[in-house]
Amino acid sequence: MPAYLDLLDLLFPKSCPLCGRIISHDQVICYKCKMEIPPMIMDQNLKGRWNFDKFFYFAIYEGKIKEMIRSYKYGGAISLYKYFVDIFDELFDYFPPPSDSVITTVPITFNSFKNKGFDHMKKIGRSFSKKRGIQFLDLIEVVKQKKQQVNSTFEERKELVKGKYRVRIEELYRTNGKIVILDDVFTTGATVNECARILKDGGAQSLYVYTIAKTKLGEIYELK
Ligand SMILES: [Zn+2]
């Protein structure tokens, strides 16, 4: 560890955003919290007609990882993005996307941006793109703001997200059609499926989806 980090630790102790334990400045969360996140690192066989070709996730959305994602999105623990960058890094090591893919993320609504002050996935996506040396492009934008519904089924969500997003076609033309979509949680999959649909309609050839977590009930074969 560089000496300046030791000095920083002494002068400005940093604490784990999840449990408050003292950590060093090169850590994002403490070891104990880290140990509580069992990585699954799964590639999910696709059943049914999805608009993307492959889907990978790091963990089941529960316990510590759920707490982390919520603290990051709503609790102001923005430094956690570094940890999520490492998670995607690990996922890519196991399941690399086709070469020359570009990275994009599912955008948040304007209201959500106003509340949070940042686009939580874009922050991760841009930083990850730098780390990995893969181009990041804003390929999708929100055009219609619809009420979020919690605990809705795939079909209900599918209706909700229809027409919500638009492809920035001039950006899509800068790619060779191989796209990676990063998102935080795979619940019913309706949102990311809609994003994949409009990208395919715009001419995308290959679509890989990577998420930090998948809910237990988020069954990928729900879609017929
Ligand atoms: Zn901790």
Boltz pocket constraint, residues with backbone or C-beta under 6 A from the ligand:
constraints:
  - pocket:
      binder: B
      contacts: [[A, 16], [A, 17], [A, 18], [A, 19], [A, 20], [A, 21], [A, 29], [A, 30], [A, 31], [A, 32], [A, 33], [A, 34]]
      max_distance: 6.0
